[in-house]
Amino acid sequence: MHSALIFLVQVEEYMLPCFSKQYLGVDCFGCGIQRSLALISRGEFIEAFKMYPAIYTLILFFIFVGINIFFKFKGSQKLVNILGIANVVIIIISFIVKKLSYI
């Protein structure tokens, strides 16, 4: 348990670099997701949303897809599609807003 807490505190040291940002100098659509997860692990929920606005809908999407693998119900595919589209829209809009704020 103690080593898990140390990992959560030092998680930034283990993050993968964004190759798009590192080699091209351009943010990608996923830039910020690792840092956002690190912020959530520290309980900084508002900062996590500011870092990557789609983080909570992505978490909801992956939880639902994981549950849906084992427990299917009527309309589940439609809900997966809606959550997927919502995530794509949020990611694209937040990416555009971030780019416009640099101008």
Backbone bond lengths (Angstrom), bond angles and torsions (degrees), N, CA, C in turn:
res aa  C-N    CA-C-N  psi(-1)  N-CA   C-N-CA  omega(-1)  CA-C   N-CA-C  phi
1 M - - - 1.450 - - 1.523 110.28 -
2 H 1.314 116.53 -41.87 1.458 121.21 -178.94 1.531 110.91 -61.86
3 S 1.346 117.75 -42.65 1.460 120.15 -179.68 1.525 111.43 -67.44
4 A 1.346 117.32 -30.00 1.462 120.22 176.61 1.524 110.26 -66.61
5 L 1.316 117.81 -39.13 1.460 121.26 178.04 1.519 111.10 -66.33
6 I 1.303 117.23 -39.98 1.464 121.24 177.79 1.526 109.48 -63.26
7 F 1.343 117.09 -41.15 1.462 120.51 178.81 1.523 110.76 -62.00
8 L 1.325 117.59 -43.02 1.464 120.65 179.87 1.520 111.70 -62.55
9 V 1.305 116.87 -35.99 1.461 120.73 -179.77 1.526 110.24 -72.38
10 Q 1.325 117.63 -37.49 1.456 121.74 -175.12 1.528 112.84 -103.82
11 V 1.309 118.25 22.19 1.454 122.00 -174.18 1.528 112.69 -61.84
12 E 1.321 118.19 -29.63 1.466 120.51 179.87 1.521 112.53 -60.30
13 E 1.323 116.88 -27.87 1.463 120.63 -179.64 1.531 112.27 -69.39
14 Y 1.334 117.06 -18.38 1.463 121.40 -175.08 1.521 113.00 -108.17
15 M 1.317 117.40 8.38 1.459 120.24 -177.62 1.523 111.25 -74.83
16 L 1.330 114.68 145.22 1.457 120.81 176.85 1.524 109.22 -78.48
17 P 1.317 117.64 142.47 1.463 119.04 177.91 1.530 110.59 -75.37
18 C 1.309 116.12 152.32 1.464 121.30 174.40 1.526 106.68 -83.80
19 F 1.324 116.40 112.99 1.461 119.86 -176.77 1.526 111.87 -66.69
20 S 1.323 116.71 -34.33 1.460 120.66 177.73 1.526 110.38 -62.00
21 K 1.314 115.63 -45.67 1.469 119.90 -179.18 1.530 110.92 -72.46
22 Q 1.334 116.16 -38.61 1.455 120.82 -176.34 1.535 111.77 -69.27
23 Y 1.327 117.47 -42.75 1.463 119.68 -173.72 1.525 114.23 -100.21
24 L 1.335 117.03 -27.15 1.457 119.78 -178.85 1.526 112.40 -108.36
25 G 1.332 116.42 -13.75 1.452 120.46 -178.41 1.520 113.44 73.57
26 V 1.331 117.01 20.16 1.462 122.16 -176.90 1.523 109.17 -123.53
27 D 1.337 116.23 132.95 1.464 119.88 175.37 1.519 109.72 -65.73
28 C 1.326 115.93 148.06 1.457 120.52 174.55 1.528 108.62 -103.08
29 F 1.320 116.73 178.24 1.462 120.79 -179.47 1.527 112.32 -68.60
30 G 1.313 117.40 -17.53 1.466 120.85 -179.24 1.513 114.22 -102.98
31 C 1.330 117.11 0.28 1.458 119.80 -179.66 1.525 110.38 -60.02
32 G 1.310 115.46 123.46 1.448 121.51 178.12 1.514 113.97 108.16
33 I 1.330 117.90 -12.43 1.464 119.23 -175.52 1.534 111.62 -68.69
34 Q 1.317 118.14 -39.87 1.464 120.03 179.02 1.523 111.24 -65.96
35 R 1.320 116.11 -44.40 1.465 119.80 178.71 1.519 110.89 -65.29
36 S 1.318 116.58 -35.33 1.459 121.06 177.63 1.532 110.59 -64.29
37 L 1.323 117.36 -42.96 1.471 120.67 176.64 1.524 110.94 -63.92
38 A 1.329 116.58 -37.37 1.466 119.87 176.95 1.518 110.76 -64.24
39 L 1.330 117.25 -39.80 1.460 121.03 177.99 1.529 111.02 -64.78
40 I 1.321 116.98 -39.69 1.470 120.44 177.04 1.521 110.26 -62.98
41 S 1.328 116.57 -41.15 1.466 119.65 -179.28 1.523 111.96 -64.22
42 R 1.334 117.04 -22.91 1.466 121.39 177.20 1.524 112.23 -95.84
43 G 1.340 116.77 0.79 1.450 120.53 178.00 1.517 114.55 84.72
44 E 1.308 117.82 12.98 1.463 122.09 -179.86 1.535 108.76 -95.47
45 F 1.341 115.95 74.73 1.449 122.42 -169.82 1.532 113.38 -71.03
46 I 1.300 117.67 -39.80 1.474 120.39 179.58 1.525 109.99 -69.17
47 E 1.315 117.07 -42.20 1.467 120.57 177.85 1.526 110.94 -63.54
48 A 1.334 116.91 -35.82 1.463 120.98 177.74 1.522 110.19 -62.49
49 F 1.343 116.42 -42.48 1.462 120.13 177.94 1.521 110.89 -64.64
50 K 1.322 117.65 -41.59 1.466 120.89 178.84 1.528 111.18 -64.07
51 M 1.317 116.24 -35.55 1.468 120.71 -179.87 1.532 111.22 -69.09
52 Y 1.344 116.45 -42.62 1.468 121.01 -176.97 1.522 108.21 -149.95
53 P 1.328 118.19 93.47 1.457 122.08 -172.16 1.534 115.92 -56.96
54 A 1.306 118.55 -24.65 1.462 120.54 -178.39 1.524 113.24 -86.30
55 I 1.317 118.26 4.21 1.460 120.57 -172.42 1.529 112.59 -59.99
56 Y 1.305 117.78 -43.43 1.465 119.71 -175.65 1.520 112.06 -74.33
57 T 1.325 117.59 -36.55 1.461 118.53 176.22 1.527 111.15 -71.14
58 L 1.325 117.12 -31.24 1.470 119.54 175.31 1.528 111.23 -67.61
59 I 1.316 116.31 -41.98 1.463 119.72 177.97 1.529 109.43 -61.88
60 L 1.329 116.66 -45.50 1.459 121.22 177.76 1.523 110.75 -59.95
61 F 1.315 116.93 -43.18 1.464 122.20 179.15 1.530 111.28 -59.77
62 F 1.334 116.98 -49.40 1.463 119.86 -177.50 1.526 112.27 -68.86
63 I 1.323 117.43 -35.02 1.466 119.79 175.44 1.522 109.87 -63.84
64 F 1.331 116.29 -46.14 1.453 119.71 -179.28 1.524 111.44 -63.71
65 V 1.332 117.52 -43.85 1.465 120.43 178.94 1.526 109.98 -62.24
66 G 1.337 117.62 -41.22 1.461 120.63 178.14 1.515 112.18 -62.49
67 I 1.310 117.02 -43.47 1.466 120.52 177.52 1.526 110.14 -66.59
68 N 1.326 115.96 -39.07 1.460 121.22 -177.03 1.532 112.26 -65.85
69 I 1.297 117.54 -23.45 1.468 120.23 177.22 1.523 110.36 -63.39
70 F 1.320 116.49 -38.28 1.461 120.99 -176.19 1.520 113.67 -97.41
71 F 1.316 117.85 -31.39 1.458 122.04 -175.80 1.524 109.63 -127.39
72 K 1.317 115.48 98.69 1.462 120.16 179.29 1.525 109.32 -87.74
73 F 1.328 115.96 144.11 1.452 120.14 174.11 1.522 109.08 -142.56
74 K 1.314 115.95 165.64 1.456 121.70 -176.93 1.528 109.81 -61.49
75 G 1.315 115.98 129.46 1.458 121.54 178.25 1.514 114.55 85.52
76 S 1.322 117.72 5.23 1.467 119.41 -176.91 1.523 112.41 -66.23
77 Q 1.328 117.29 -37.34 1.461 119.57 179.69 1.522 110.84 -65.82
78 K 1.312 117.00 -37.47 1.466 120.68 177.72 1.530 110.20 -63.62
79 L 1.321 117.05 -41.59 1.461 121.05 179.19 1.529 111.22 -66.33
80 V 1.325 117.04 -39.30 1.472 120.72 176.24 1.524 109.44 -60.92
81 N 1.326 116.70 -43.98 1.469 120.51 179.56 1.525 111.21 -63.05
82 I 1.331 117.22 -43.58 1.465 121.04 -179.85 1.525 110.78 -63.58
83 L 1.334 117.12 -45.56 1.467 120.18 178.84 1.526 111.06 -64.31
84 G 1.322 117.23 -39.21 1.465 120.88 178.41 1.511 111.93 -63.07
85 I 1.329 116.71 -46.40 1.467 121.09 179.14 1.524 110.47 -64.69
86 A 1.329 116.87 -42.17 1.467 120.58 178.49 1.524 110.61 -59.40
87 N 1.325 117.22 -42.19 1.462 120.69 179.06 1.516 111.71 -64.05
88 V 1.320 116.95 -44.17 1.466 120.26 179.41 1.522 110.52 -61.36
89 V 1.323 116.74 -43.98 1.468 120.85 179.74 1.532 110.71 -62.48
90 I 1.332 117.14 -46.38 1.466 120.42 179.93 1.528 111.11 -62.49
91 I 1.320 116.96 -42.44 1.465 121.01 -179.47 1.527 110.37 -63.35
92 I 1.325 117.38 -44.95 1.470 120.49 -178.96 1.520 110.94 -66.44
93 I 1.334 117.40 -44.83 1.466 120.01 -179.72 1.526 110.87 -63.25
94 S 1.334 117.52 -44.39 1.472 119.08 -179.65 1.526 111.32 -66.90
95 F 1.331 117.26 -32.84 1.459 121.04 176.52 1.524 110.43 -64.84
96 I 1.329 117.06 -44.37 1.464 121.54 179.62 1.527 110.44 -65.65
97 V 1.323 116.67 -43.73 1.475 120.17 178.95 1.522 110.31 -61.17
98 K 1.340 116.51 -42.01 1.475 119.88 178.93 1.528 110.36 -62.98
99 K 1.333 117.74 -41.80 1.461 120.89 179.41 1.537 110.93 -66.34
100 L 1.331 117.32 -39.81 1.461 119.99 179.56 1.522 111.76 -68.03
101 S 1.321 117.47 -28.64 1.459 119.55 179.34 1.532 112.01 -73.08
102 Y 1.340 117.08 -18.97 1.463 120.31 176.92 1.517 112.17 -79.48
103 I 1.319 116.87 -18.64 1.472 120.74 -175.62 1.509 110.57 -77.44
